[in-house]
Amino acid sequence: MRRMIGVGVFLLVWIGVLSAAKPPAKPLHIYFVDVEGGQATLVVSPSGQSLLIDTGWPGFDGRDAGRIVAAAHAAGVKQLDYVLITHYHRDHVGGVPQLTGQIKIGTFVDHGPNLEDSDVTREDYAAYQKAIAGHTRLILKPDEGLPMRGITVQAVTAAGEHIADPLPGAGEANPYCGSEAEPSADASENARSLGVLVTYGRFRFLDLGDLTKKKEMELACPNNLIGTVDLYLTTHHGLDQSNAKALVWALHSRVAVMNNGAHKGGSPGAWQIVHDSPGLQDLWQLHYAMDGGTEHNVGEERIANVDEKCAGKYITVTAEEDGSFTVLNERNGLSKTYGKK
C-alpha cells in the first residue's frame, strides 16, 4: 500500500512538472495596414496561419500591395494562406492584381458574384476574377467559416444575408433600437459585405467591411445577434452611411480602430457614436481626419499617421487567449494593454 501511495505521489509530481514546463500559448496578431482610406487587415493566428482581409487600392505605384507585404514580413509571414475580400469596391479589392505578383497566396475568399449595378464595380470585379485565376476560391455564407487552427473565423454577413440565430451568449433584446431612425435600403456592394467575427479564446474581433446601416440594424434589432466584442474595426472607415448607433453601442467594444484616410472616413457623426459607445476604453485611428478638427479626432498619440502625406504606419494588436490584448502605434511606439476578461 505504501509503495502504491509513493508511486501515486511521484506521478502527481511528474504531471505537475510537465504542466509547468508546457510553453504558454502563442498570441494572435492583427495588423491594421494603412491603405489611405481603404482596408487591409492582416490576421496571423497563433499557429502561424495568415488571413488578409481586403487589399486596398490599385495604382499608386503598388503602394498598398507594398505596405501589405511589408506588414506580412514584419509578422514573419512568407505567404498569405487566405485573402478575404469583403466586397468589390476599388478600395477593398483593387490591390489584388498587384498583390498576387508580390507574395504567394493560397485561397481567395469572397461572398460570390458582384451584386452591384455599376460599371466601375463590374470592371473591378472582372479584374479580380482575372487576377485570381488559377487560385483556389472559397465562397462563404453567413455562419460558415475558415479552417484556421487555433482561432475561429466565422462569417456573420455575406451577399446581403446575415446569421439567422444569435451567436453563443448573444440574443438579448437591444435597448438602443428604439432611438434609431429607419435606414434606407442600399443596393451597392457595401450592403453585401462579407463580415467576419474572429475569436481566439475569450478575445473577439469584429470586421463588417463596409456594411451599411440597414444591414447593421438587421444584426442588432430587435435582438443583438453578435453579442459583445473586445475589438471593433469601425465599419465603412467611420462614415455616416454605416456605424448605426444600435449596433455600435450594443457591441460594447473595449477598443475600436478606425481605418480612415486623411480625407475619407472619420465622419464627425459616426466618430462621435463610436467614441461615446458604452464600455469603450479607447479609439485608435489610422489617420488624422483632416476634415474632423480636433474635436473629432483622438489625441495624436493614438493616431498612426498624423500628416496628410505619410509613410503609411500601421496599428497592431496582440491578443491572448484570456481576452487581454495590447495595441501598438507603429509611428511612435506607444502601446497600451487591456486586461483579461
C-alpha positions, 0 to 999 in steps of 0.5 A, a space after each residue: 500500500 505504501 509503495 502504491 501511495 509513493 508511486 501515486 505521489 511521484 506521478 502527481 509530481 511528474 504531471 505537475 512538472 510537465 504542466 509547468 514546463 508546457 510553453 504558454 500559448 502563442 498570441 494572435 496578431 492583427 495588423 491594421 495596414 494603412 491603405 489611405 482610406 481603404 482596408 487591409 487587415 492582416 490576421 496571423 493566428 497563433 499557429 502561424 496561419 495568415 488571413 488578409 482581409 481586403 487589399 486596398 487600392 490599385 495604382 499608386 505605384 503598388 503602394 498598398 500591395 507594398 505596405 501589405 507585404 511589408 506588414 506580412 514580413 514584419 509578422 514573419 509571414 512568407 505567404 498569405 494562406 487566405 485573402 478575404 475580400 469583403 466586397 468589390 469596391 476599388 478600395 477593398 479589392 483593387 490591390 489584388 492584381 498587384 498583390 498576387 505578383 508580390 507574395 504567394 497566396 493560397 485561397 481567395 475568399 469572397 461572398 460570390 458574384 458582384 451584386 452591384 449595378 455599376 460599371 466601375 464595380 463590374 470592371 473591378 470585379 472582372 479584374 479580380 476574377 482575372 487576377 485570381 485565376 488559377 487560385 483556389 476560391 472559397 465562397 462563404 455564407 453567413 455562419 460558415 467559416 475558415 479552417 484556421 487552427 487555433 482561432 475561429 473565423 466565422 462569417 456573420 454577413 455575406 451577399 446581403 444575408 446575415 446569421 439567422 440565430 444569435 451567436 453563443 451568449 448573444 440574443 438579448 433584446 437591444 435597448 438602443 433600437 428604439 432611438 434609431 431612425 429607419 435606414 434606407 435600403 442600399 443596393 451597392 456592394 457595401 450592403 453585401 459585405 462579407 463580415 467576419 467575427 474572429 475569436 481566439 479564446 475569450 478575445 473577439 474581433 469584429 470586421 463588417 467591411 463596409 456594411 451599411 446601416 440597414 444591414 447593421 440594424 438587421 444584426 442588432 434589432 430587435 435582438 443583438 445577434 453578435 453579442 459583445 466584442 473586445 475589438 471593433 474595426 469601425 465599419 465603412 472607415 467611420 462614415 455616416 452611411 454605416 456605424 448605426 448607433 444600435 449596433 455600435 453601442 450594443 457591441 460594447 467594444 473595449 477598443 475600436 480602430 478606425 481605418 480612415 484616410 486623411 480625407 475619407 472616413 472619420 465622419 464627425 457623426 459616426 466618430 462621435 457614436 463610436 467614441 461615446 459607445 458604452 464600455 469603450 476604453 479607447 479609439 485608435 485611428 489610422 489617420 488624422 481626419 483632416 476634415 474632423 478638427 480636433 474635436 473629432 479626432 483622438 489625441 495624436 498619440 493614438 493616431 498612426 499617421 498624423 500628416 496628410 502625406 505619410 509613410 503609411 504606419 500601421 496599428 497592431 494588436 496582440 491578443 491572448 487567449 484570456 481576452 487581454 490584448 495590447 495595441 501598438 502605434 507603429 509611428 511612435 511606439 506607444 502601446 497600451 494593454 487591456 486586461 483579461 476578461 
